[in-house]
Amino acid sequence: PIQDDCDDYASLSHLNEPALLHLAALRYARRHIYTRAGPVLVAFNPFSPMHDLYSQRTLAAYQRAAALDQQPRTQASGAATAPGGALPAHVYEVAGTAYKS
């Protein structure tokens, strides 16, 4: 379905337990351990190393986005986008938002 690429539970058209579990399982299988739920970040333990997840390159991307004040946007498809390129849900995004507020 079109919402299989969704990275925010709040943008699901059918917000029910089967839809939440389906999206969680799909994102976990794709090793996307962070998912938004509106302003809340949902994180799953991958039980394996995620070498690039906290790299300096990843940190720099979120710092650039914060400096340009790029907040994630949601398309009709449910996929999050940001001006200049999409940044997936990440703890760096939440940290940056908390720091700025």
Secondary structure, 3 states (H helix, E strand, C coil): CHHHHCCEHHHCCCCCHHHHHHHHHHHHHCCCCEEEECCEEEECCCCCCCCCCCCHHHHHHHHHHHHCCCCCEECCCCCEECCCCCCCCCHHHHHHHHHHC
